Amino acid sequence: MNARNLLVNQRKMSKRECTLYTLDDLTQKGYTPKEIRYLLVTNHYRQPMNFTLEGLEAARASIARLQNCRDLLVESAELTDMEPKGAAAEAIAEAAATAVGQAIGTFEAAYAAALKDDLNVANAMAALFEFVNTLNREKPTGVTAARALAALDRADHALGILNRDVKSFFLGKEELDAGIENALDADALAPTLALDTFTAEHARVLAFARHAARKNKEFALADKIRDRLKANGVVFEDTPKGVRVKLP
């Protein structure tokens, strides 16, 4: 809801000045409904709102930061077997679990208090991003990551800005290296690359093929695989520990 004036570039909306935007106008410019929603809900309903395209760009960046945190939590909650072993590693994991547990309690209390304070969404978002900072720093795994993910999703039930159905998985370096021997070559890959859409299994096969191509210095093939996937919304993010695969 918006009980006060909605301005555009600090002036009243006007067809004459080309500052009258409809939702269709904004989506045609490439902005998503979630980005528009983020910008609207983060302004207090009792205050006038100055709507700008720059504000939408900032909303896009903020959502991307939150979504990336959520995607990492999904992966971390499922990959406990990849955690390093040993007393030192266990101590680090225990410290992270304690820090994240405290952060969840602090965040949810601050978030709820802000919303109860006449829907002070600005303070609620400040608490949310402080929570995300902690998660990015502590990098929780396993049960701790699952608890943090649940807290993040509970907060998003009020905001409705995250994609909670996102599909992603991680392939570690050891797994990728082990798959080189059975990776498909360029000819065998042709039917898969010609598909209109890619499933998680298709992306997995192509990830192994790309890794093998890079190891064999077939960089043109590796780039072709990456670009073909990217054109269909599948993103490969290379990390020091392996490759993260994100599906639309």
Contacts in CASP RR format, 6 or more apart in sequence:
PFRMAT RR
TARGET T0000
AUTHOR 0000-0000-0000
METHOD contacts of the structure
MODEL  1
MNARNLLVNQRKMSKRECTLYTLDDLTQKGYTPKEIRYLLVTNHYRQPMN
FTLEGLEAARASIARLQNCRDLLVESAELTDMEPKGAAAEAIAEAAATAV
GQAIGTFEAAYAAALKDDLNVANAMAALFEFVNTLNREKPTGVTAARALA
ALDRADHALGILNRDVKSFFLGKEELDAGIENALDADALAPTLALDTFTA
EHARVLAFARHAARKNKEFALADKIRDRLKANGVVFEDTPKGVRVKLP
1 45 0 8 1.000
2 40 0 8 1.000
2 43 0 8 1.000
2 45 0 8 1.000
2 49 0 8 1.000
3 45 0 8 1.000
3 46 0 8 1.000
4 45 0 8 1.000
4 46 0 8 1.000
4 47 0 8 1.000
4 48 0 8 1.000
4 49 0 8 1.000
5 12 0 8 1.000
5 48 0 8 1.000
5 49 0 8 1.000
6 13 0 8 1.000
6 48 0 8 1.000
6 49 0 8 1.000
6 51 0 8 1.000
7 13 0 8 1.000
7 48 0 8 1.000
7 49 0 8 1.000
7 50 0 8 1.000
7 51 0 8 1.000
8 14 0 8 1.000
8 19 0 8 1.000
8 20 0 8 1.000
8 21 0 8 1.000
8 50 0 8 1.000
8 51 0 8 1.000
8 52 0 8 1.000
9 19 0 8 1.000
9 50 0 8 1.000
9 52 0 8 1.000
10 50 0 8 1.000
11 17 0 8 1.000
11 19 0 8 1.000
13 19 0 8 1.000
13 20 0 8 1.000
13 21 0 8 1.000
14 20 0 8 1.000
21 51 0 8 1.000
23 33 0 8 1.000
23 36 0 8 1.000
26 36 0 8 1.000
26 56 0 8 1.000
27 33 0 8 1.000
29 53 0 8 1.000
31 56 0 8 1.000
31 60 0 8 1.000
32 60 0 8 1.000
34 63 0 8 1.000
34 160 0 8 1.000
34 161 0 8 1.000
34 162 0 8 1.000
34 163 0 8 1.000
35 56 0 8 1.000
35 59 0 8 1.000
35 60 0 8 1.000
35 63 0 8 1.000
36 56 0 8 1.000
36 59 0 8 1.000
37 159 0 8 1.000
37 160 0 8 1.000
37 161 0 8 1.000
38 59 0 8 1.000
38 62 0 8 1.000
38 63 0 8 1.000
38 159 0 8 1.000
38 161 0 8 1.000
39 51 0 8 1.000
39 55 0 8 1.000
39 56 0 8 1.000
39 58 0 8 1.000
39 59 0 8 1.000
40 49 0 8 1.000
41 121 0 8 1.000
41 159 0 8 1.000
41 161 0 8 1.000
42 59 0 8 1.000
42 121 0 8 1.000
42 122 0 8 1.000
42 125 0 8 1.000
43 49 0 8 1.000
43 121 0 8 1.000
44 118 0 8 1.000
44 119 0 8 1.000
44 120 0 8 1.000
44 121 0 8 1.000
44 122 0 8 1.000
45 119 0 8 1.000
46 118 0 8 1.000
62 129 0 8 1.000
63 161 0 8 1.000
63 162 0 8 1.000
65 129 0 8 1.000
65 132 0 8 1.000
66 128 0 8 1.000
66 129 0 8 1.000
66 132 0 8 1.000
66 152 0 8 1.000
66 161 0 8 1.000
66 162 0 8 1.000
67 162 0 8 1.000
67 163 0 8 1.000
67 166 0 8 1.000
69 132 0 8 1.000
69 135 0 8 1.000
69 136 0 8 1.000
69 152 0 8 1.000
70 149 0 8 1.000
70 152 0 8 1.000
70 153 0 8 1.000
70 162 0 8 1.000
70 164 0 8 1.000
70 166 0 8 1.000
71 166 0 8 1.000
71 168 0 8 1.000
71 244 0 8 1.000
71 246 0 8 1.000
72 139 0 8 1.000
73 135 0 8 1.000
73 140 0 8 1.000
73 145 0 8 1.000
73 146 0 8 1.000
73 148 0 8 1.000
73 149 0 8 1.000
73 152 0 8 1.000
74 149 0 8 1.000
74 166 0 8 1.000
74 168 0 8 1.000
75 168 0 8 1.000
75 169 0 8 1.000
75 170 0 8 1.000
75 244 0 8 1.000
76 139 0 8 1.000
76 140 0 8 1.000
76 141 0 8 1.000
76 142 0 8 1.000
76 145 0 8 1.000
77 141 0 8 1.000
77 142 0 8 1.000
77 143 0 8 1.000
77 145 0 8 1.000
77 146 0 8 1.000
77 149 0 8 1.000
78 142 0 8 1.000
79 141 0 8 1.000
79 142 0 8 1.000
79 170 0 8 1.000
80 141 0 8 1.000
80 142 0 8 1.000
82 172 0 8 1.000
83 89 0 8 1.000
83 93 0 8 1.000
83 141 0 8 1.000
83 142 0 8 1.000
93 141 0 8 1.000
93 144 0 8 1.000
96 138 0 8 1.000
96 139 0 8 1.000
96 140 0 8 1.000
96 141 0 8 1.000
96 144 0 8 1.000
97 140 0 8 1.000
97 143 0 8 1.000
97 144 0 8 1.000
99 134 0 8 1.000
99 138 0 8 1.000
100 134 0 8 1.000
100 135 0 8 1.000
100 138 0 8 1.000
100 140 0 8 1.000
100 144 0 8 1.000
100 147 0 8 1.000
100 148 0 8 1.000
101 144 0 8 1.000
101 147 0 8 1.000
101 148 0 8 1.000
103 131 0 8 1.000
103 134 0 8 1.000
103 135 0 8 1.000
103 138 0 8 1.000
103 148 0 8 1.000
104 131 0 8 1.000
104 147 0 8 1.000
104 148 0 8 1.000
104 151 0 8 1.000
105 151 0 8 1.000
106 131 0 8 1.000
107 127 0 8 1.000
107 128 0 8 1.000
107 130 0 8 1.000
107 131 0 8 1.000
107 151 0 8 1.000
107 155 0 8 1.000
108 151 0 8 1.000
108 154 0 8 1.000
108 155 0 8 1.000
110 123 0 8 1.000
110 124 0 8 1.000
110 127 0 8 1.000
110 130 0 8 1.000
111 124 0 8 1.000
111 127 0 8 1.000
111 128 0 8 1.000
111 155 0 8 1.000
113 123 0 8 1.000
114 120 0 8 1.000
114 121 0 8 1.000
114 122 0 8 1.000
114 123 0 8 1.000
114 124 0 8 1.000
114 126 0 8 1.000
114 127 0 8 1.000
115 121 0 8 1.000
115 124 0 8 1.000
115 158 0 8 1.000
117 123 0 8 1.000
124 155 0 8 1.000
124 158 0 8 1.000
128 155 0 8 1.000
131 151 0 8 1.000
131 152 0 8 1.000
132 152 0 8 1.000
135 148 0 8 1.000
140 147 0 8 1.000
140 148 0 8 1.000
152 162 0 8 1.000
153 162 0 8 1.000
153 164 0 8 1.000
156 162 0 8 1.000
156 164 0 8 1.000
166 246 0 8 1.000
166 247 0 8 1.000
167 200 0 8 1.000
167 246 0 8 1.000
167 247 0 8 1.000
167 248 0 8 1.000
168 244 0 8 1.000
168 245 0 8 1.000
168 246 0 8 1.000
168 247 0 8 1.000
169 200 0 8 1.000
169 204 0 8 1.000
169 244 0 8 1.000
169 245 0 8 1.000
170 242 0 8 1.000
170 243 0 8 1.000
170 244 0 8 1.000
170 245 0 8 1.000
171 204 0 8 1.000
171 207 0 8 1.000
171 208 0 8 1.000
171 211 0 8 1.000
171 242 0 8 1.000
171 243 0 8 1.000
171 245 0 8 1.000
172 241 0 8 1.000
172 242 0 8 1.000
172 243 0 8 1.000
173 241 0 8 1.000
173 242 0 8 1.000
176 207 0 8 1.000
176 208 0 8 1.000
176 211 0 8 1.000
176 242 0 8 1.000
176 243 0 8 1.000
177 211 0 8 1.000
179 208 0 8 1.000
179 211 0 8 1.000
179 212 0 8 1.000
180 208 0 8 1.000
180 211 0 8 1.000
180 212 0 8 1.000
180 215 0 8 1.000
182 208 0 8 1.000
183 208 0 8 1.000
183 209 0 8 1.000
183 211 0 8 1.000
183 212 0 8 1.000
183 213 0 8 1.000
184 192 0 8 1.000
184 205 0 8 1.000
184 208 0 8 1.000
184 209 0 8 1.000
185 209 0 8 1.000
186 218 0 8 1.000
186 221 0 8 1.000
189 206 0 8 1.000
189 209 0 8 1.000
189 221 0 8 1.000
189 225 0 8 1.000
192 198 0 8 1.000
192 202 0 8 1.000
192 205 0 8 1.000
192 206 0 8 1.000
193 206 0 8 1.000
193 224 0 8 1.000
193 225 0 8 1.000
193 228 0 8 1.000
195 202 0 8 1.000
196 232 0 8 1.000
197 232 0 8 1.000
198 206 0 8 1.000
198 229 0 8 1.000
198 232 0 8 1.000
198 234 0 8 1.000
198 247 0 8 1.000
200 245 0 8 1.000
200 247 0 8 1.000
203 229 0 8 1.000
203 234 0 8 1.000
203 245 0 8 1.000
203 247 0 8 1.000
204 245 0 8 1.000
206 225 0 8 1.000
206 229 0 8 1.000
207 236 0 8 1.000
207 243 0 8 1.000
207 245 0 8 1.000
209 221 0 8 1.000
209 225 0 8 1.000
210 221 0 8 1.000
210 222 0 8 1.000
210 225 0 8 1.000
210 226 0 8 1.000
210 236 0 8 1.000
211 243 0 8 1.000
213 219 0 8 1.000
213 221 0 8 1.000
213 222 0 8 1.000
213 225 0 8 1.000
214 222 0 8 1.000
226 236 0 8 1.000
229 235 0 8 1.000
229 236 0 8 1.000
230 236 0 8 1.000
232 248 0 8 1.000
233 247 0 8 1.000
233 248 0 8 1.000
234 245 0 8 1.000
234 246 0 8 1.000
234 247 0 8 1.000
234 248 0 8 1.000
235 245 0 8 1.000
235 246 0 8 1.000
236 243 0 8 1.000
236 244 0 8 1.000
236 245 0 8 1.000
237 243 0 8 1.000
237 244 0 8 1.000
237 245 0 8 1.000
237 246 0 8 1.000
END
